[in-house]
């Protein structure tokens, strides 16, 4: 066992935990209206907690043991065999205990599901959210994670996804978009202003996401190594490029850049570099961050209008679009002639791009179909996934949780 590797993976797990609570919760919370902030915080917290428990019960086992191209087996259900055997008997690669790897991956499953909350924020029943997420995690997140990352997964070792561009961001983005369509737009959407109620809170959340993302990307090296160092720096430079690209696009389109734009650009850059983290050189990371930042400006404005979906917090516009752009660019800048550590020649790029797109398409189909089925089941169990008109007007903080964030 390598003590440095174990410490780094343990720290990375805590950093990803921080990305969700409080990072993502604050980022999302500041973007909604004041009457719904507590509902978003509660949904992120409860969804993350639910997924951690399901991951322990069966999720990790089905995702990372051998089995079929999309599911493993239940030999590691409830982390069986990881902690009741003398230390070192079960190890992933001889560097860290399997228990540490399973813990790290638990946070990935948790944040993926928590991201989806942004698609239907301000209008979905709390109980329906939990049922929906439980089903979606089981039949969408697990098979996509197994397909890309498990040893016998359908595209394992073929589709490049270092830290979750397809597994996390495209997967969550598609589910959020489908949920936004299924639940329907918020009351007054497109007719009345629905401005973020607390941008400083959103800024704090975005900063926590940036810091925590070093665990997300560099932690995926699973140790203290050259891959870790490369992923670490690429996470810095791509995010900075995403911020500047978004602000530049805003300045060109409306004459001024905004704090919300800068924070969104940071997240876009982070999403774009996720699949590429240790698979491209620093120059490639800079370009990926800039292109992804600009692409996500289009995603949250032009594409959102074309899709006519009330994706409340632009989960698809940033995570879906950013994951797609980042995944495609990973297949290009992985080439050694372009500074990457992988493909030998430029002639290898087209074949790799097909593998990238194939993985994205399969993930999108699985995520979308499972989302529809899960929402239908959740609706049947709870009498409809959407809150009543009166509850939505009152705000979910009071109607769903009986509390208010701000007293008058």
C-alpha angles and dihedrals in degrees: 000000000000111000094201091053091048093050093048094049090047092051090045090054090055090047092054089047088055090051089064104033110056102353105060092030092057093041091054095036094059092050097058128071118279093252092061106040096101091049091056093047090049093048094050092047095045095043092050091048093047092051092049090056093046090047089055093046100049113323099092092044094052092044103046110025122085120268128105130353089270108025136037126204136270098254090114097043109146086009090287114196097009100100109019096063124078112279113279099022092108112039132154098223107344091270105079133016116261088237089064092050091048091050091050092049091048089068091052092055090046097051092045091058093041090055090062091064089077092066096063101024118150098023116049128094114254093228092048090051092057095046092047093049093047091055095041094050091052099047103027112026096040098050093044092049090048092046093055106027111025119092095246096032118136095252100017110143091009108067109056113230112144100179109003117296090144101020095049114016106033090038093053095038094056092046091050092050093049091048091050090055094044097048093041131225124309118264108277094012109163091010105065135034115268101180124173108266099212120023095173087060090051090049091052090049092050091051091050088050091053093050093044092048090073086070090046096051107022091037089060088072083073093219150025100293146121089275089056092051092048093048090047095055094039088056089056098047099039092051093050089050090050092053093050094044093052093047091048091051091050091049091052094045101042107007099253141058122231136213089237088053092050092049091047090049090054091054091045091053091048092051092048095052095044097089091039101042100123096008099076136046124253093263089052089049091052091051093045092052093049096046093045092049091053093043092053091053085060090044097056095041117026100022093044091056091047092051092046092212126141095226090171101206099022097252093158094039092057108020099030097042093036092050092050094048093044093048093051093046090049088061089054105041093042086079115106094227087061095048099269128128099232133050113057099214140016088247088069093061100083092055091048092048090056090053089049093051093043091056092047094049093049091047092048093051094047093046095046097045094045090047092057093047092045092050091049091051092046090051093050092051097045101034094253131347096243128080119239122273091250092050092049092050091048092047130250094257092072101026098046103026106020095232141095131221094210126035119216 
